[in-house]
């Protein structure tokens, strides 16, 4: 009876495994191939990122950002997701994405984010700011998920070897099923079970080695192309609410913004990023005064995919291109201390013309991929 149950169990296991044989398992480890973990567009709109000239890029998963902009911790949170990717292309096999038209590949980079920020405007007085934004990548010089040659050689060899082992396993399983569950065939059954278990262990070890190899190729690819060229465009709306009490909110400002953010690499260590943004917002007073701003910035980074340092300069102007009397310079960096978590930090220095220091603002944010 014990041998009969064992035979039935192995038969069912074989059926399940056979159903999964056609499913590629080699591409599973290749999907986390973002060159960096970008902060959300909602936080970019709210101006609470360490870097105002945001480094372009896209993610392939859900993400949470936490930022604070003073020496006191504030509950500044943002969430980010890519709905087109999740609905149509987030599959174990990347072939559907690789065979998609260019327009759909571009739409798959669309990410939607929402964030909220609390700012202190006086003693025991706070403003609540809310932003919703969408961002899309129009150009990528490198798309690792669309590079069929990246894993081709290792994947083809892996499938050929795995197919031979699967045939051996099915042969031993078929031989085991043909033996009647009686004591006369006990020694022969033990021999077949030993060979079957050994073959399944070889398959399992091969799968682990393949995942390790894919991860190593992915790491090498990101290391070589971490400063690849990108061009992002984004649009968002922001709202500011006066919060005079625990149970009261009053809309004080609302507006919208559209911006373009691009970057290109120099060598293996440098990345140059630029930003141009148009913002229009209305102060909700009796006159409902409309204000408009143009923002331009330049950022230079030096480093690697794990950590880098940057310096940037930001200048604002009104709709008539009259420059503001103030400009901002920031110094900081990114530290990706795990595959899914990145710490960004900066000190913003605000100057009047000529170069007279007016303020220092420390900014720190943590981005966490929800994997």
N, C-alpha and C positions, 0 to 999 in steps of 0.2 A: 504493500500500500504506500509506503514511504517513497519507494522508487517511482511509483505511478504518479504521485503528486509532483515529484521532481521533474519527471518527463513533461507533464502538462505545463508546469511553470516555465521550463526552458522553451517549450514550443510557443507559448504566448509571448515570451521575451523575443523569440526569433521573429514572430510576426510583426511586433512593434518595431524592432530594429530594421526589418526589411522595408517597412513603410517609410522609415526615415532615411533609407540609403540614398534616395535621390535628392535629399535636401543638402545643399552645400553647407558645410560647417566651417570652412576655412575663412570665410569672409566675416565671421562674427566679431573677431577681435579688431577688424580693420576700421570699423565705423567711428570710433572716437579719434578722429584725425583733425580736429580743429587746430590751426596754427597757434591760436591763443584763445583765451576766454574773454571776450569783449564785455564791457559793462553795458547795461541795458540802455536803449535809446530814451526811455522814460527818465532815467537818472541824468542822462546827457541833457535833456531838455530842462530839467530842474536845476542844472548847474551844480550838482553835488558830487561829480566825479573828480578824482584827483587830477586827471588830465582833461582840460577843456577840449583840446584837439584829440578827440577819441580815436584810438587805433582801430581802423576798419577790420571787419571780420565777421564770421557767422558761426553759430553753434548748431548742433544737431540734437538738441535735447532741451529739457526744461532747466531753468536756472533761477536762482535766487540771489539778489544783491542786497548787501547791508552797507550803509555808508553813514559816517558821522563827520561833521565839519567843524567841530569845536572840541574843547577839552572835556566836555560833558557828553556822555553817550545819549544819543537820540534814536528813537525807533524809526529810522529811515529805511524802508524796505521797498524792493521792487521785484516783480516776477516777470519772466520772459519765456516765450515758447515760439516754436515754428510750426504753425498749424498745417500748412501744405505738406511739409516734410512728414509730419506725423500721420496725416491721413493717407498719403499716396505712396511714400517711398521708404518709410521706416520699416524695412523688412530684413530678415536674416540674409537674404540674397540681394546683392547690389545691382543685379543685371537690369531690373526694371528701371532704376534710376539711370544707369549708364546708357540705356537705349531710349530714354525720354528725349523729346525735342529740346532745343536750347531754351526756348521760352519757358517750358515747364521746369527746367533745371534752375533758371533764374528765379521763377516764382517759388521754388522750394526753399530759397534763402529768406523769404519773407518772415520776419519775426515780429510778434506783437508783445508789447511790454506795458506794464502799469506800475506806477510807483507813487509813494506818498512820503512827504518830508514835513518835519516839524521844525519851525524856526522861532526863536525867542526874539520878540520885538520890544520888549520892555520888561520891567519887573512884574513877574507873574502874568505876562501877556505873551501869547503865542499866535503864530499863523500856521495854518495847515495848508500845505500845497499838494496838489494832486496832478498827475500827468498820465496821459495815455499816448503811446507813440507806436508807429510802425516803421520798420527799416527793411531795405532790400539791397542786396548786392548786385550791381549791374555788371561788374567786371571782376574776374579773378584770373590772375596769371597762372595759378596752380589750383587744381581741384583734386585732391587725393582720392575722393570717392569716385571720380570719373576717370581715373587712370587705370585702365584695364591691364596695362603692362606691369603695374607696380607689384602685383602678387602672382602674375601669370605663371612664371617658371616654377616657383615653389608650389603653387596650387596644383598645376598639372601633374607634377611628380607625386605629390601627396595623394591625389585622387587615383592615380594608376596603382600605387602601392596599396592603398586602402581597398581598392576594388578586388585585388588578388586575395587580400586577407578576408574580405567579406565572402568571397567564393569558398575559401577554405572553411570558414565558420559555418556557412550554410551546408557544406558537405558533411561536416561532423554532426551538425544538428539533425540533418536528414538521416544519417546513420543511426543516431541515438533514437530517433522516433521509430525506426524500423525494428528495433530490438523489442521483443516482448518483455514485459516487466516481470520476469521470473528469475529465480535464484541461479539457474544454470548459466545465465549470461552476465552474472555479476562482475566477473573480472573484465570481460570485454566492455561492459558499460563504464567501469571505472577508467579504463584506458581512453575511451572516447571522451568522457567528461574531462579528463586531464588535458587532452588535446584541445577540446573546446574552450576550456577556461584559459589555457595558454594563448589561444588565438584571440579571444576577446580582450585579454590583457595587452596583447600587442597592438590591437586597434585603439584601445584606450590610451596607451602610451604614445602612439603616433598622433592622436588628436591633440594631446597636451603639447607635444613637440611642435606641431604645426601652429597652434595658437601662440606659443612662445616665439616662433620664427616670424609670424605675422606681426606680432607686437614689436619685435626688434626692427623689422622693416618699416613699420609705421613710425617708430621713434626716430629712425635715421632719416626718413623722408621729411618729417617735421623739423628736425634739426637743420637739414640742408636748406629748407625753404621757409623758415619761420618769418622772414621778412619779404614774403611774396607781395606783389602789387595787388591792391584792391581798390574798388570804387563803390561806395555806399551812398544811397540817398535815403532820406527819412522825412517823416512828417509827424507832427504831434500837436496835441492841445494840452494846455496847462491851466489850472484854476488855483486861485489863492483865496482862502477863507479866513476871515478874522475869527478868532476863537476866544471871545471874552470870558466865557464860562465853560464849565464842564459839559453842559448840555445845550450849547448854542453855537451855530456856525452862520457866518454871514459872508456871502460872496463879495470880495473886494476887487479882484482882478481876474480877468480871463483873457486868453489869447491863443494864438497858434504860431507854429514855427515850421519852416522847411529848410533843410540843409543838405549839403553834399560834403562827403568826407573821403579823401583819397590818400593812398600811400604808395611808395615804391621803395625798393631796397637798393642799397649800394654795397656791393661786396657781400660778405657773410655776416657782418656785425652791425651795419647801420640801417636804419629805417627812417625815411622822411615822410611825415604826414602833414596834410593841410586840411583846413576847414573853411567853409564859407556858409553863413547862416543868415536868413532873413526872419525877423520876428515882429509880429504885430500884436499888441495887447491893449485892452481897454480897462481903464480904472473906473470902477463902478461908483461914480459920484453923481451929483446932480447933472453935471455936464457930460458924463460918460466920455472922458477924454481919451482919444486914441493916440497911442505912441508906437513908433516904429524904430527898429534897430537893424543895423547890419553888423555882423561880426565876422572877422577873419583872423585866422591863426596859423602858426607854423610850429611844428614839433619835430625834434630830432631825437632818435633813440639809438642807444648803443648797448649791445648785449647778445643774448641768446634766447632760445625758447623758454628756458627755465627762469632767467632773471634778466632784466634790462633796466637802464637808467635813461631818463629823458630830461630835456629842457625845452620850454616852449614860451612863445610870446603871443599875446592876444590883444587885439585892438578893436574897438567898437566905434561906430559912426551912426548918425541918424539917416533918415531916408534921403536927405539932400547931400549925403556923403561928407558931412562935416564931422571931422574927427573929434572924439571925446577928449577931454583934458586928462583922462586917466588911461593907463594901459596896465596890463597884468603880465607878469612873468611867473612861471611855475617850474619847480624842480622836484623830481621824484623818480619813481620806478615801479616795476611790477616784479613780484616774486611768485612764481607758480610752484608752490611747495608740494603739490601732488597733482595727479592727472586731472582731478576734478575741482580743485580749490586754488584760487589765486588771490593774493593780497596786493593791493595797489595803494600807493601812498604818495603824497606830495605836499609841498609848502607853497602856497600862492603868495606872491608879493605884489602889492598894488602900489603904483607910483603915480604921482602927478608930474606934469611937465613943468620945467625940466625934471630930471630924474630925482624925485624927492619921495622917499618911502613913506607911505601913508598907512599901510596895514599889512599884517601877516595872518594868513589863514591856513592852519593845518587841515588836511583832508585825508581820510583813510576809508577804503572800501574793501569788502570781501565778497568775492563772487564764487558761488558754489553750484556746480552742475549736479542735477538731481539724478544721479546714476546709482 
